[in-house]
């Protein structure tokens, strides 16, 4: 899932990753037109979605 902030140039993505250990959730925000990004990894989907919504505010 990828969404853009309404008035800032941020693109925020939410990705679910799975391996033999279990699931992880990756939330990334990227500044469009610049090579700047910030990524956070979570074990809890609830916390990952909370971060996703926070970055869209």
C-alpha positions as CSV (number, residue, x, y, z in Angstrom):
1,X,0.0,0.0,0.0
2,X,1.4,3.4,-1.0
3,X,-0.1,6.8,-0.2
4,X,1.0,10.4,-0.6
5,X,0.8,13.1,2.0
6,X,-1.8,15.7,0.8
7,X,0.5,18.7,0.9
8,X,4.0,17.5,1.8
9,X,6.1,15.7,-0.8
10,X,6.2,12.5,1.2
11,X,5.2,9.1,-0.2
12,X,4.5,6.5,2.6
13,X,4.5,2.8,1.9
14,X,3.4,-0.2,4.0
15,X,4.8,-3.7,3.1
16,X,4.3,-7.1,4.8
17,X,7.3,-9.4,4.7
18,X,7.3,-13.0,5.6
19,X,10.1,-15.5,6.2
20,X,10.6,-18.8,8.0
21,X,10.6,-17.0,11.4
22,X,7.4,-15.0,10.9
23,X,5.9,-11.8,9.6
24,X,7.5,-8.3,9.7
25,X,6.0,-5.1,8.6
26,X,8.0,-2.4,6.9
27,X,6.9,1.3,6.9
28,X,8.8,3.7,4.7
29,X,8.4,7.3,4.0
30,X,10.3,8.8,1.0
31,X,10.8,12.4,0.0
32,X,9.8,12.6,-3.6
33,X,12.4,13.9,-6.1
34,X,15.2,13.5,-3.5
35,X,17.1,10.4,-2.4
36,X,15.9,10.7,1.2
37,X,13.9,8.0,3.0
38,X,13.2,6.7,6.5
39,X,12.3,3.1,7.2
40,X,11.0,1.4,10.3
41,X,10.4,-2.3,10.9
42,X,7.7,-3.8,13.2
43,X,6.7,-7.2,14.4
44,X,3.2,-6.0,15.2
45,X,0.8,-5.0,12.3
46,X,-1.0,-2.7,14.7
47,X,2.1,-0.7,15.5
48,X,3.1,-0.6,11.9
49,X,-0.3,0.8,10.8
50,X,-0.1,3.3,13.6
51,X,3.2,4.6,12.3
52,X,1.8,4.6,8.7
53,X,-1.1,6.8,9.8
54,X,1.1,9.1,11.9
55,X,3.4,9.8,8.9
56,X,0.3,10.6,6.7
57,X,-0.8,13.3,9.2
